[in-house]
Amino acid sequence: MIRAAATELPAVNLEDALRVCVVVADQRPDLFERAALRWLGRYALERKDATIANLREAADAFAGLDADREASLATLHGLSRL
């Protein structure tokens, strides 16, 4: 359903794509890693100021969603708004 809705939008920004990843993590954990990797790829391409350290921080935050959801989401939201 999310994928169908996203295709109707003119553009999905990084923040919205992050929201999609969170929903996927909750509802389709089998697809979560792929969604997170897509987000990381978009982040690397779209954020001209992205660094390897930023990507590592984002990847660690995605990996830590189960352990500390609040901190992980805060990190990811912060990075998507840089």
N, C-alpha and C positions, 0 to 999 in steps of 0.2 A: 504494500500500500504506500509506504514511504517512497519507494523508488518511482512508482507511478506519479505521485504528487510532485516529486522533484523534477521529473522530466517536463512537467507543465510550466515550471518556473523559467523565467528568462535567464536567470543565473542563480547559482547556489554559492553564497560566500563561505569562507572558512568557518565562521561561527555556526552557520546553519549546518554545514557538513559535519561539524563536531556534534551537534545535537543529534544528527542522524546516527552517528557512530554510537552514541550513548543509548539510543533506542535499540539499535542492533545488538549491542552488548547485553541489554536486558531481555530482548525478545528472541534473538537468533544468535546465541553465543557461538554457534558453529560458523557464522559468517563474520564475526567480529574482527578477527585478526586481519582479514582481507580488507574490511572497511577501514580499520586503523591504518593499514599500510597505504591505502589510497589517500587518506587524509594527510599522512606524512609526506607522500609524494607531492600532493598539491601544495602543502606548506612550503616545501623546498623550492618548488617552481614559482609560486606566486609571491612569496615574501622575499623581496630582493635583498633584504638585510638578514636573512636566515643564515645561521652558522651551524657548523657541525654540533657544537655544544647545545644549540637550541633544539636540533633534531634529536639528539640523545636525550635531552630533558623531556621532550614530548613523547618519545618512545617509552621512556621509563614511566611516565605518567600513565600512558595507555596500559602498560604492563601492570601497573599498580592499582588499577581501578577497583579490583576486588578487595584489595587489602586496605586501602584508604581512599575511598571514593571522593570525599570532599576535597582533600588536598590535591588529588590527581586532576579533578575537574577544574579546580582553581588554577592550577598550572597550565592546563590546556587552554582554558578561556583566556588567560593572560597572554599566552603565546599567540593565539589567533587574533588578538587585538593589537599586537605590537606595531 
